[in-house]
């Protein structure tokens, strides 16, 4: 009987997905809650045929080169894959998998949860109750911002941005969007209005970030951007932490340049325990859990396993980030 392929998984995944993978391969799962260091990755990669990764794993050219030629496939348990040097993998004929489409509605739900929580001061109120303070009812006690009928600005009108827009229609919101390209079909379907970046900042009561990360997007929301926002604006980020300048965000919240923020991602992650943002009441902070619906995470794990198994068999992987790896190479 031929030896089974070796697979390293950088964090525990859903048991059913792990069982499916273990039935056909020899699997090693990193047992810690925190991700393996790059030194660990370099140590493990040299003896495996498949690698199942998370967003926090630095899969750069050095790691990929160490895995060559045994490494046949990399599967990321996420939609994004900016932590992986996809070009380096492609040069070596290694397909890179991800999990597109599956987390759209779950992430849109969570963006909406952050928006509502930040606007209505839910985190602040909950902390008061847990600390033993229940203020008597009064006209000004913990008053927040109304959401219904306000203006929502969406930066990045992809699948998740559109899902957020659909929810906003139920709140009778005016919906502005800024995107790399204009989406006439979405405008017709969702009633959204294409505007410039500066106009979106100036007119929106709520701004929700859903753009893909790229070097050009780094610190797109900086001090200059905050200075253009309304003083009652609420910023929501479920995209990538590096899209927002953390120091500018802290300044905007400390000085009440904007009213509040709800963030699920930060730069760097995890947020340093002594960061001044953690002392502020007008921000809701979550630890990168926008896709953490139980059913969604199960589907993501299964998609990752499907990618691994197909790659190990030499078949095209079903959810591929670099399909050019299957194109015939020039002589």
Protein Blocks (a to p, Z undefined) as FASTA:
>chain_A
ZZddddddfbdcdfklmmmmmmmmccdddfbfbdcdfklmmmmmmmccbdcddfklccdf
klmmmmpckbmbdcddbfblmlbcfklmmmnopacdddehjlmmmmmmmmmmmmmmmmno
mmmmmmmmmnopacdddfkgopacdfehpacddehiafklmmmmmmmmmnopacddddfb
dcfklmmmnopacddfklmmmmpmbdcdfbdcdfklgoklafklmmmpcfkbccddfkbf
klpcfklmmmmmmnomambdcdfbdcdddddfkbfklmpfkbccdehillmcfklmmmmm
mmmmmmmmmmmnopacfbdfblmlmpccdZZ
